[in-house]
Amino acid sequence: MKKKQSSAKRRKYFLLDSNQTVRKKPKTTRNRALNAMAKLRFFRQFGSLLKGSTLLTLACIFMLAFTLFAFFSPYFDLKQVEVKRDNPALDVQAVENLMAEFYGQNLLFISQSNIEQRLLETFPEFREVKLSENWPDTLVVEIVLSPPFYQVLNEYDATFSVLSEDGVVLRQEAAEGLPVLKILNYDQTLKSREKFATPQVLKDITALRTMFAEELRIPVEEIRYLPIAYEVHLVSDSGTAFWFDLRADTLQQARKIDLVSDEINLYTQPLEHVDLRIPNQVFWKPL
């Protein structure tokens, strides 16, 4: 029995030693493979390919190839225009029709500033135009409209229009809630996209309305704008028309009302009009 156990132990030790020897073989094989690869000419020269001058040459070749591709290939040609708007009244179809003339131009070299200028000149109701690219062939046009400011009643043809804050006639129907500006002595029909008034004129009229309501405490029932004479007349609830010259400081003219209110019996007798246009003078006409 003892001899058999000793024999079994020897075989067990022998197997353990053999297994240890087998586990070492993969490392030896890997090392030999790496040494053989290091001897190859390709791997010896690979380091020289990574030099700065070689990389710069490759980069230049790549850039040149890309430039030629971008310039001559139709891949970057403008094929689509996407219009983004902040107001449903904007005429998207008109914008797309204008942009059609730029189709086929290379998006890399197209002049965005020229397109923006063209849009602003063609559509004066646009307050802001911003272009951006959606590669490879789409141009995104973001448009901000000048907001509606006054509802205009043209006495000449009894038509209503909407005037923007920048003084442009908008392509939209009369809107509720806007103050009404009555146009007198103007024998023309207002046309869409017409630059009818300057922003400064509209600001002066609005400032007068505010001053009458908050400082002078005179309710304004009607605003009359005479573009040919460059005047604005504010009509109070008593029917008195206050005349202002839009070529001078309108608020300074309005301040004369307090100075002469007692003299002209502004609050005690009905007046047809009060003329404030002449510097340092006030003229009035009783009913």
LUMVEXGU-451837 format. One record per residue (C-alpha): residue number from 1; x, y, z; residue in three letters. Coordinates in nm, 2 decimals, padded with zeros to 4 digits, always signed. Example, Ala and Ser with C-alpha at 12.3 -4.5 7.8 and 13.67 -1.06 7.14 Angstrom:
NODE resi xx yy zz resn
NODE 1 +01.23 -00.45 +00.78 ALA
NODE 2 +01.37 -00.11 +00.71 SER
// end
This chain:
NODE resi xx yy zz resn
NODE 1 +00.00 +00.00 +00.00 MET
NODE 2 +00.28 +00.24 +00.08 LYS
NODE 3 +00.45 +00.18 -00.25 LYS
NODE 4 +00.13 +00.26 -00.44 LYS
NODE 5 +00.08 +00.59 -00.25 GLN
NODE 6 +00.44 +00.70 -00.32 SER
NODE 7 +00.39 +00.63 -00.69 SER
NODE 8 +00.07 +00.83 -00.69 ALA
NODE 9 +00.24 +01.12 -00.52 LYS
NODE 10 +00.52 +01.12 -00.78 ARG
NODE 11 +00.27 +01.12 -01.06 ARG
NODE 12 +00.08 +01.41 -00.89 LYS
NODE 13 +00.40 +01.62 -00.85 TYR
NODE 14 +00.50 +01.54 -01.21 PHE
NODE 15 +00.17 +01.66 -01.34 LEU
NODE 16 +00.19 +01.98 -01.14 LEU
NODE 17 +00.54 +02.05 -01.27 ASP
NODE 18 +00.42 +01.98 -01.62 SER
NODE 19 +00.12 +02.22 -01.59 ASN
NODE 20 +00.35 +02.50 -01.47 GLN
NODE 21 +00.57 +02.44 -01.77 THR
NODE 22 +00.28 +02.46 -02.01 VAL
NODE 23 +00.15 +02.79 -01.86 ARG
NODE 24 +00.49 +02.96 -01.94 LYS
NODE 25 +00.47 +02.87 -02.31 LYS
NODE 26 +00.23 +03.15 -02.42 PRO
NODE 27 +00.45 +03.42 -02.28 LYS
NODE 28 +00.75 +03.28 -02.46 THR
NODE 29 +00.55 +03.25 -02.79 THR
NODE 30 +00.43 +03.61 -02.75 ARG
NODE 31 +00.78 +03.75 -02.69 ASN
NODE 32 +00.91 +03.57 -02.99 ARG
NODE 33 +00.63 +03.71 -03.21 ALA
NODE 34 +00.70 +04.07 -03.09 LEU
NODE 35 +01.07 +04.03 -03.16 ASN
NODE 36 +01.00 +03.90 -03.51 ALA
NODE 37 +00.77 +04.20 -03.58 MET
NODE 38 +01.03 +04.45 -03.45 ALA
NODE 39 +01.27 +04.31 -03.71 LYS
NODE 40 +01.03 +04.39 -04.00 LEU
NODE 41 +01.14 +04.69 -04.21 ARG
NODE 42 +00.79 +04.84 -04.20 PHE
NODE 43 +00.78 +04.87 -03.82 PHE
NODE 44 +01.14 +05.01 -03.82 ARG
NODE 45 +01.04 +05.28 -04.06 GLN
NODE 46 +00.70 +05.36 -03.90 PHE
NODE 47 +00.85 +05.59 -03.65 GLY
NODE 48 +01.00 +05.81 -03.92 SER
NODE 49 +00.65 +05.86 -04.07 LEU
NODE 50 +00.54 +06.03 -03.75 LEU
NODE 51 +00.79 +06.32 -03.79 LYS
NODE 52 +00.64 +06.67 -03.78 GLY
NODE 53 +00.73 +06.76 -04.14 SER
NODE 54 +00.56 +06.45 -04.27 THR
NODE 55 +00.25 +06.51 -04.07 LEU
NODE 56 +00.23 +06.87 -04.19 LEU
NODE 57 +00.26 +06.75 -04.55 THR
NODE 58 -00.02 +06.50 -04.50 LEU
NODE 59 -00.24 +06.77 -04.34 ALA
NODE 60 -00.17 +07.01 -04.63 CYS
NODE 61 -00.26 +06.74 -04.88 ILE
NODE 62 -00.58 +06.66 -04.70 PHE
NODE 63 -00.68 +07.03 -04.68 MET
NODE 64 -00.61 +07.08 -05.05 LEU
NODE 65 -00.82 +06.78 -05.14 ALA
NODE 66 -01.11 +06.89 -04.92 PHE
NODE 67 -01.09 +07.24 -05.07 THR
NODE 68 -01.10 +07.11 -05.42 LEU
NODE 69 -01.39 +06.88 -05.33 PHE
NODE 70 -01.58 +07.16 -05.16 ALA
NODE 71 -01.53 +07.40 -05.44 PHE
NODE 72 -01.61 +07.18 -05.74 PHE
NODE 73 -01.85 +06.93 -05.59 SER
NODE 74 -02.23 +07.01 -05.58 PRO
NODE 75 -02.24 +06.85 -05.23 TYR
NODE 76 -02.24 +07.19 -05.06 PHE
NODE 77 -02.46 +07.38 -05.31 ASP
NODE 78 -02.77 +07.55 -05.16 LEU
NODE 79 -03.07 +07.33 -05.22 LYS
NODE 80 -03.31 +07.42 -04.94 GLN
NODE 81 -03.42 +07.73 -04.74 VAL
NODE 82 -03.59 +07.69 -04.40 GLU
NODE 83 -03.78 +08.00 -04.28 VAL
NODE 84 -03.83 +08.06 -03.91 LYS
NODE 85 -04.07 +08.34 -03.80 ARG
NODE 86 -04.20 +08.50 -03.49 ASP
NODE 87 -04.53 +08.61 -03.64 ASN
NODE 88 -04.78 +08.41 -03.85 PRO
NODE 89 -04.85 +08.72 -04.06 ALA
NODE 90 -04.51 +08.69 -04.22 LEU
NODE 91 -04.53 +08.60 -04.59 ASP
NODE 92 -04.31 +08.29 -04.60 VAL
NODE 93 -04.38 +08.22 -04.97 GLN
NODE 94 -04.25 +08.57 -05.07 ALA
NODE 95 -03.93 +08.50 -04.88 VAL
NODE 96 -03.88 +08.16 -05.04 GLU
NODE 97 -03.94 +08.31 -05.38 ASN
NODE 98 -03.67 +08.57 -05.33 LEU
NODE 99 -03.42 +08.31 -05.19 MET
NODE 100 -03.47 +08.09 -05.50 ALA
NODE 101 -03.22 +08.30 -05.69 GLU
NODE 102 -02.95 +08.19 -05.45 PHE
NODE 103 -03.01 +07.82 -05.51 TYR
NODE 104 -02.71 +07.64 -05.65 GLY
NODE 105 -02.45 +07.87 -05.49 GLN
NODE 106 -02.19 +07.71 -05.27 ASN
NODE 107 -02.29 +07.73 -04.91 LEU
NODE 108 -01.92 +07.77 -04.80 LEU
NODE 109 -01.87 +08.08 -05.01 PHE
NODE 110 -02.22 +08.24 -05.02 ILE
NODE 111 -02.23 +08.60 -04.88 SER
NODE 112 -02.48 +08.59 -04.59 GLN
NODE 113 -02.45 +08.97 -04.54 SER
NODE 114 -02.56 +09.04 -04.89 ASN
NODE 115 -02.86 +08.81 -04.85 ILE
NODE 116 -02.96 +08.97 -04.52 GLU
NODE 117 -02.93 +09.32 -04.68 GLN
NODE 118 -03.14 +09.20 -04.98 ARG
NODE 119 -03.42 +09.07 -04.75 LEU
NODE 120 -03.42 +09.39 -04.54 LEU
NODE 121 -03.45 +09.61 -04.85 GLU
NODE 122 -03.72 +09.39 -05.01 THR
NODE 123 -03.92 +09.35 -04.69 PHE
NODE 124 -03.91 +09.67 -04.49 PRO
NODE 125 -04.14 +09.52 -04.23 GLU
NODE 126 -03.85 +09.29 -04.12 PHE
NODE 127 -03.68 +09.43 -03.81 ARG
NODE 128 -03.41 +09.16 -03.80 GLU
NODE 129 -03.28 +08.89 -04.03 VAL
NODE 130 -03.03 +08.62 -03.92 LYS
NODE 131 -02.89 +08.34 -04.14 LEU
NODE 132 -02.73 +08.02 -04.03 SER
NODE 133 -02.62 +07.70 -04.21 GLU
NODE 134 -02.76 +07.36 -04.17 ASN
NODE 135 -02.50 +07.15 -04.35 TRP
NODE 136 -02.45 +07.04 -04.61 PRO
NODE 137 -02.71 +07.22 -04.83 ASP
NODE 138 -02.96 +07.41 -04.62 THR
NODE 139 -02.98 +07.78 -04.52 LEU
NODE 140 -03.19 +07.87 -04.21 VAL
NODE 141 -03.35 +08.22 -04.22 VAL
NODE 142 -03.47 +08.36 -03.89 GLU
NODE 143 -03.69 +08.67 -03.93 ILE
NODE 144 -03.82 +08.91 -03.66 VAL
NODE 145 -04.11 +09.14 -03.77 LEU
NODE 146 -04.15 +09.49 -03.65 SER
NODE 147 -04.45 +09.46 -03.41 PRO
NODE 148 -04.79 +09.62 -03.48 PRO
NODE 149 -04.81 +09.97 -03.33 PHE
NODE 150 -05.11 +10.17 -03.47 TYR
NODE 151 -05.43 +10.09 -03.66 GLN
NODE 152 -05.45 +10.35 -03.94 VAL
NODE 153 -05.77 +10.49 -04.08 LEU
NODE 154 -05.71 +10.66 -04.41 ASN
NODE 155 -05.98 +10.92 -04.47 GLU
NODE 156 -05.91 +10.93 -04.84 TYR
NODE 157 -06.05 +10.58 -04.91 ASP
NODE 158 -06.19 +10.49 -04.57 ALA
NODE 159 -05.97 +10.19 -04.53 THR
NODE 160 -05.80 +10.04 -04.23 PHE
NODE 161 -05.43 +09.93 -04.22 SER
NODE 162 -05.19 +09.82 -03.95 VAL
NODE 163 -04.87 +10.03 -03.90 LEU
NODE 164 -04.56 +09.87 -03.75 SER
NODE 165 -04.35 +10.03 -03.48 GLU
NODE 166 -04.10 +10.12 -03.75 ASP
NODE 167 -04.37 +10.30 -03.96 GLY
NODE 168 -04.42 +10.03 -04.22 VAL
NODE 169 -04.77 +09.92 -04.34 VAL
NODE 170 -04.80 +09.55 -04.25 LEU
NODE 171 -04.96 +09.27 -04.45 ARG
NODE 172 -05.23 +09.19 -04.19 GLN
NODE 173 -05.59 +09.28 -04.12 GLU
NODE 174 -05.69 +09.55 -03.87 ALA
NODE 175 -05.61 +09.44 -03.51 ALA
NODE 176 -05.81 +09.50 -03.20 GLU
NODE 177 -05.66 +09.68 -02.91 GLY
NODE 178 -05.43 +09.91 -03.11 LEU
NODE 179 -05.48 +10.29 -03.09 PRO
NODE 180 -05.63 +10.44 -03.40 VAL
NODE 181 -05.44 +10.69 -03.61 LEU
NODE 182 -05.66 +10.89 -03.85 LYS
NODE 183 -05.48 +11.01 -04.17 ILE
NODE 184 -05.60 +11.34 -04.31 LEU
NODE 185 -05.52 +11.53 -04.63 ASN
NODE 186 -05.34 +11.23 -04.79 TYR
NODE 187 -05.50 +11.14 -05.12 ASP
NODE 188 -05.33 +10.81 -05.17 GLN
NODE 189 -05.41 +10.45 -05.08 THR
NODE 190 -05.18 +10.29 -04.83 LEU
NODE 191 -04.99 +09.99 -04.98 LYS
NODE 192 -04.85 +09.69 -04.81 SER
NODE 193 -04.48 +09.72 -04.72 ARG
NODE 194 -04.50 +10.10 -04.77 GLU
NODE 195 -04.27 +10.30 -04.54 LYS
NODE 196 -04.54 +10.55 -04.44 PHE
NODE 197 -04.40 +10.72 -04.13 ALA
NODE 198 -04.07 +10.74 -03.95 THR
NODE 199 -04.02 +10.56 -03.61 PRO
NODE 200 -03.95 +10.90 -03.46 GLN
NODE 201 -04.29 +11.04 -03.57 VAL
NODE 202 -04.47 +10.75 -03.41 LEU
NODE 203 -04.27 +10.79 -03.09 LYS
NODE 204 -04.35 +11.16 -03.07 ASP
NODE 205 -04.72 +11.09 -03.12 ILE
NODE 206 -04.71 +10.82 -02.85 THR
NODE 207 -04.53 +11.05 -02.61 ALA
NODE 208 -04.79 +11.32 -02.66 LEU
NODE 209 -05.07 +11.07 -02.59 ARG
NODE 210 -04.90 +10.96 -02.27 THR
NODE 211 -04.84 +11.32 -02.16 MET
NODE 212 -05.20 +11.42 -02.22 PHE
NODE 213 -05.32 +11.12 -02.01 ALA
NODE 214 -05.07 +11.13 -01.72 GLU
NODE 215 -04.97 +11.49 -01.68 GLU
NODE 216 -05.23 +11.72 -01.84 LEU
NODE 217 -05.52 +11.50 -01.75 ARG
NODE 218 -05.69 +11.57 -02.08 ILE
NODE 219 -05.86 +11.26 -02.23 PRO
NODE 220 -05.77 +11.21 -02.60 VAL
NODE 221 -06.06 +11.08 -02.82 GLU
NODE 222 -05.89 +11.10 -03.16 GLU
NODE 223 -05.54 +11.13 -03.31 ILE
NODE 224 -05.52 +11.30 -03.65 ARG
NODE 225 -05.20 +11.27 -03.85 TYR
NODE 226 -05.13 +11.50 -04.14 LEU
NODE 227 -04.82 +11.36 -04.32 PRO
NODE 228 -04.80 +11.63 -04.59 ILE
NODE 229 -04.81 +11.92 -04.33 ALA
NODE 230 -04.61 +11.72 -04.09 TYR
NODE 231 -04.85 +11.78 -03.81 GLU
NODE 232 -05.05 +11.58 -03.55 VAL
NODE 233 -05.37 +11.70 -03.39 HIS
NODE 234 -05.49 +11.55 -03.06 LEU
NODE 235 -05.87 +11.59 -03.01 VAL
NODE 236 -05.99 +11.59 -02.65 SER
NODE 237 -06.32 +11.45 -02.52 ASP
NODE 238 -06.47 +11.80 -02.53 SER
NODE 239 -06.39 +11.83 -02.91 GLY
NODE 240 -06.09 +12.07 -02.88 THR
NODE 241 -05.81 +11.99 -03.13 ALA
NODE 242 -05.46 +12.06 -03.01 PHE
NODE 243 -05.22 +12.13 -03.30 TRP
NODE 244 -04.86 +12.02 -03.29 PHE
NODE 245 -04.56 +12.06 -03.54 ASP
NODE 246 -04.38 +11.73 -03.57 LEU
NODE 247 -04.06 +11.91 -03.69 ARG
NODE 248 -04.01 +12.06 -03.34 ALA
NODE 249 -04.01 +11.94 -02.99 ASP
NODE 250 -04.37 +11.83 -02.94 THR
NODE 251 -04.35 +11.78 -02.56 LEU
NODE 252 -04.22 +12.14 -02.53 GLN
NODE 253 -04.52 +12.26 -02.73 GLN
NODE 254 -04.75 +12.07 -02.51 ALA
NODE 255 -04.61 +12.22 -02.19 ARG
NODE 256 -04.75 +12.56 -02.30 LYS
NODE 257 -05.10 +12.43 -02.24 ILE
NODE 258 -05.06 +12.46 -01.86 ASP
NODE 259 -04.92 +12.82 -01.90 LEU
NODE 260 -05.22 +12.95 -02.09 VAL
NODE 261 -05.51 +12.72 -01.98 SER
NODE 262 -05.66 +12.99 -01.76 ASP
NODE 263 -05.61 +13.27 -02.01 GLU
NODE 264 -05.79 +13.08 -02.29 ILE
NODE 265 -06.05 +12.94 -02.05 ASN
NODE 266 -05.96 +12.59 -02.16 LEU
NODE 267 -06.17 +12.42 -01.90 TYR
NODE 268 -06.46 +12.66 -01.89 THR
NODE 269 -06.55 +12.73 -02.25 GLN
NODE 270 -06.55 +12.51 -02.56 PRO
NODE 271 -06.27 +12.57 -02.81 LEU
NODE 272 -06.25 +12.46 -03.17 GLU
NODE 273 -05.87 +12.43 -03.16 HIS
NODE 274 -05.55 +12.54 -02.98 VAL
NODE 275 -05.25 +12.60 -03.20 ASP
NODE 276 -04.93 +12.52 -03.03 LEU
NODE 277 -04.70 +12.51 -03.33 ARG
NODE 278 -04.55 +12.86 -03.31 ILE
NODE 279 -04.26 +12.90 -03.06 PRO
NODE 280 -04.35 +13.10 -02.75 ASN
NODE 281 -04.70 +13.17 -02.87 GLN
NODE 282 -05.04 +13.01 -02.84 VAL
NODE 283 -05.34 +13.07 -03.07 PHE
NODE 284 -05.69 +12.95 -03.01 TRP
NODE 285 -06.03 +12.97 -03.16 LYS
NODE 286 -06.35 +12.95 -02.96 PRO
NODE 287 -06.65 +12.75 -03.10 LEU
// end
